[in-house]
Amino acid sequence: MKYTYLFPYEKIHQGSRIVIYGAGDVGQEYMQQMELTRYCEVVAFVDRAFDKYMPMIVPIYPVEKIRELDFDYVVLAFKMGAHVRAVTKVLLSMDVKAEKIIYMEPRREVVVLLSTGECARERKLDFAYLHDGISIALKYGPGLGDAIVKKKFFTELVGMAPSCQIDIYSPGATGIISSMYSDQENLNSVIDDGGALYASQKSQYDVAFTVAFMLDVDGLKFDRLNDVAPDFARKMKKLQESVRAYNLPAMGVTTRYVHFNRMKFLGLNYYSYLNHTGVFDIRDHDVHIPLNPDFGAEYEKLALPKRYITVNYGGGVDASGNNNSIAKDWPLSHMERFVGLFKHKYPEIEVVQVGSAGTAKISGADRYFLGESLELVKYILKGSLLHIDKEGGLVHLATQLGTKCIVCFGPTQEEFFGYPENINLKVGNCHGCHCLYDGFDVCARGMEKPECMWSITPEIVMEKVAELEVFSDHD
């Protein structure tokens, strides 16, 4: 087994109790190495986006939880060093001693000798390449919105190769992907993986992709494909050549900012950006969201009124009120002020908050459904008159379910991420800096209260609500 992100053994005493900061690719590689070597005891993961991950063999907590944990070291699991200074500052403010904070720059690939545990896991998995026909591997991230948007690429591949079998590798999002893709017969397996397993298996597939805001073609068996599906083989070869010529790595950060601006000039978005390769001709953003009938009955039991709106406040703010928000969050104070204004004007319409279990409750909402099953949330969003949120996963879900959204845009680019049928709010002249710097979750101007989001006042949102026909019978 080869690891780019080898655990920092030389910096940590054997037998230590560690907390891994970051539950993504690097963190999960570290976790796998600890399972194999038993070098350290992993107490927990902490992650700003802790609520996006499915349960693992150790708990995943919000960052603030670190105050309550007993550990010897915090190991920072980042692909790039750009976040280290800011995270170290946060940890020091939580009374974590500097000598307990460990970070190791990515190394060249290192062969890990103790790979028997990983091999045993591989033998248990049902890989698509073990079956007849064309095998495809897709490497995803953990996000809900990303899983929804990438389904468009998935279905495009199926359209080109109807008999293909596809495996999706993702860190912690197996439940999300299984829920969103349950209607896809060509989905073979969803594999919980931080990247190490994909790296070891991608060469076994006929074609393998890393799918982020951009695309990398990680493997292509052209000769084999050309024997069984020559038209598909030619398209994949052209795609590979176009991606190489585009010359931006899918897993880069600041390169994404270049990508977003290229797409702006081409008039392409998150769904259609692959049209630039000449292989695809994606003209819409329609993605089918399957609904589980069993949860339709559960939804009816909630006895929600016929007229309600949904709101979400995300970004990892836990119920204790400790703010771990990111630059694209619409401020909690603004959301609560909006709810008050809305209830004053439309007292007969309920405000329903949806979101993750650790999210702070929005004062003034009528009902709270936090940490509920994604299958149930689908029905709640589908029945909503309107969903109000920052740009994020629930907006993608609600929109695909046919629910109109008011979306507060700040750092993320409306041209790339927005839906024309929604009300996409931008105020002022400062927005669209997402991925301009490696620290993509912070304001590019270093503002603790990013102007782009704080300038979207509750009154502005209320004005947009009042313009909608669904609320006009009140006036």
Secondary structure, 3 states (H helix, E strand, C coil): CEECCCCCHHHCCCCCEEEEECCCHHHHHHHHHHHHHCCCEEEEEECCCHHHCCCCCCCEECHHHHHHCCCCEEEECCCCHHHHHHHHHHHHHCCCCHHHEEECCCCCCEECCCCHHHHHHHHHCCCHHHCCCCEEEEECCCCHHHHHHHHHHHHHHHHHCCCCEEEEEECCCHHHHHHHCCCCCCEEEEEECCCHHHHHHHHHCCEEEEECCCEEEEEECHHHHHHHCHHHHHHHHHHHHHHHHHCCCCCCCHHHHHHHHHHHHHCCCCCCHHHHHCCCCCCCCCCCCCCCHHHHHHHHHCCCCCCEEEECCCCCCCCCCCCCCCCCCCCHHHHHHHHHHHHHHCCCCEEEEEECCCCCCCCCCCEEEECCCHHHHHHHHHCCCCEEEECCHHHHHHHHCCCCEEEECCCCCHHHHCCCCCEEECCCCCCCCCCCCCCCCCCCCCCCCCHHHHCCCHHHHHHHHHCCHHHHHHC
